[in-house]
Amino acid sequence: MALKCIIAILSLFICSHYSYTIHKNAEHQLAESESVLDTNGEILLKWRVDYTLRKIQFQIVVAEKGPAYNWFALGFSDRGKFNDSDVCLFWTDYRGNHHFEDMHADDNGRLVRDPKQDCDGFYLDEETQSIVFERFFDTCDNDDYIIEDGTVHVIWAHGNDKLFSSKGLSLSCTPSHSRGFIRVRLLTPMGSPKVGNAYHLRITNKNLKVPGGDTTYWCKVVKLPDFITKKVHHIIQFESTITQGNEGLVHHMEVFYCDSDPNKDIPLYEGNCFAPERPEITKTCSKVKAAWAMGAPPLTYPKEAGLPLGGPKANKYLMLEVHYNNPELRKDWVDSSGIALHITGQRRKFDAAIMELGLEYTDKMAIPGRQKAFPLTGYCIPQCTGVALPTDGIVVFGSQLHTHLTGIAVWTRHSRQGVELPYLNKDMHYSTHFQEIRILHQPVKVLPGDYLETTCVYNTEDKDNATVGGHAITDEMCVNYMHYYPATDLEVCKSAVSNAALENYFKFEHRWDNMSISYKNSPRNNYLSITPWTYLRANTLHALYTESPISMQCNKSDGSRFQGDWEGIPIPRIKLPLPAEQRICPDMYNGVDK
């Protein structure tokens, strides 16, 4: 008998910079979230995280008019692929008996039962047409996937096949409309400050006929209301507003401030973000004010801070960018989704601000072609934080990691006087298609003289030529947009390889490797002249970036640099790194009051 149900698994892992002590009779620390699984929004995934027990309870809910299944599998993989994935399977045999199994997929996507079964507390809730079960964050089972705090690729597949055994069931052979994956952040922080009275500024599309392509980035420029342009307000919260039924269509959204002359009018462009007819001036709409990705809860600022918006000295325009995911190529979608900003004229104690860490937006940096995991690191050196931050430092409460299309992992390390502190943010399964501003589990204090280094890892296996740094979507970036308070003059703390070191590198490639490099060419053209990217050439470039002096952007919000010579500075070194992370296994919870 076909069942309206879903299965899922969870094996979650907290990043190395979070530790939780296990106490008997401790008050449990809980966080709840939800996200849709399918494009039609008929299957809802809910989860409840118990940080005290390091355990998660899942509830999978199917809409009343949702599809029926004889089996449903849900699990996790590195990049949303079905092969080598970790899966929990619910299935009904041809006699009508129900089964629930912990399994994993082989290289071909065929399921194999795990010797150790780690899906606990399963039951079928017929009243809500949902499946409920529990799972420890880390089962310490080699067959189970360890999920870190950050982007999680959740795969799912279902079918009406009558089964006598689950062994050999193929997920990758399932029809495309019956399988897929989503990206979510499962370990969301607990609670958030309450927001009082605030004006709701809704920035949305209006009855947009979504193009029938697989992926669409839609941009819409809007003008701020007059009362916001006359007086600086504070954004104290923002959240998504999704057209009912389109929960699976709207993948992620961002609101950008147009960083242009206050008296400059920006065309009210509405169309494809990459269309050639998009006015050039709308590309100044690049300062992130709000960002949401599927599954993200509302983002609430700390009660003592808000992000400034408007006022007579600021430009009067914002731009909404919506990423639509339409794998079924439907042409009948109509959407009015967007982001709602909660704004108050009663400014809070501190202005929040955004600081850019990482690499300069420059073609001085490049990723060789045919690389599985090539790292680039940008530095915010102690000299910059020393001259730019106030004596009491700043409080970092949020972070948005950013690359373009080839980025696969991003993290920011934090050290003080050579001693490494917990990571400021880390996403080992980063995807450029899942960029959200994430509230940190614990605020981080950054003091003058602290050192921050942001590393991005890129995959260019499908490219022959170098991917060069720059603003275009086909170029690359490496940025951590760090959200903090109180606001300071420091807006950009980023680096690039020094000019002298880069010139010497190109001279070497020209003279000794016989590359057609010209000293009169731009770095971009010289990088593109290097081909093929052999193992030795890629390693030589990596050595250049990790061993050469750097050029610093220690910049104020007006674009000027803080006083000093920021060229040819040695890369700082972390003398005492964090110790290796210790895994916490379920058997360590023996005796804990559950």
Buried (B, 14 or more C-beta within 10 A) or exposed (E): EEBBBBBBBBBBBBBBBBEBEBEEEEEEEBBBBBBBBBBBBBBBBBBBBBBBBBBBBBBBBBBEEBBEBBBBBBBBBEEBBBEBBBBBBBBBBEEEEEEBBBBBBEEEBBBBBBEEBBBBEBEBEEEEBBBBBBBBBBBBBEBBBBBBBBBBBBBBBBBEEEBEEBEEBBBBEBEEEBBBBBBBBBBBBEEBEEBEEBEEBEBBBEEBEBBEEEEBBBBBBBBBBEEBBEEBBBBBBBBBBBBEEBBBBBBBBBBBBBEBEEEEEBEEBBBBBEEEEBEEBBBBBEBBBBBBBBBBBEBBBBBEBBBBBBBEEBBBBBBBBBBBBBEBEEEEBEBBBBBBBBBBEEBBEBBBBBBBBBBBBBBBBBBBBBBEEBBBBBBBBBBBBBBBBEEEBBBBBBBBBBBBBBBBBBBBBBBBEEEBBBBBBBBBBBBBBBBBBBBBBEBBBBBBBBBBBBBBBBBBEEBEBBBBBBEEEEBBBBBBBBBBBBBBBBBBBBBBBBBEBBEEBBEBBBEEEEBEBEEEBEBBBBBBBBBEBEEEBBEBBBEBBEEBBBBBBBBBBEEEBBEEEBEBBEBBEBEEEBEEEEEBEBEEBEEBEE
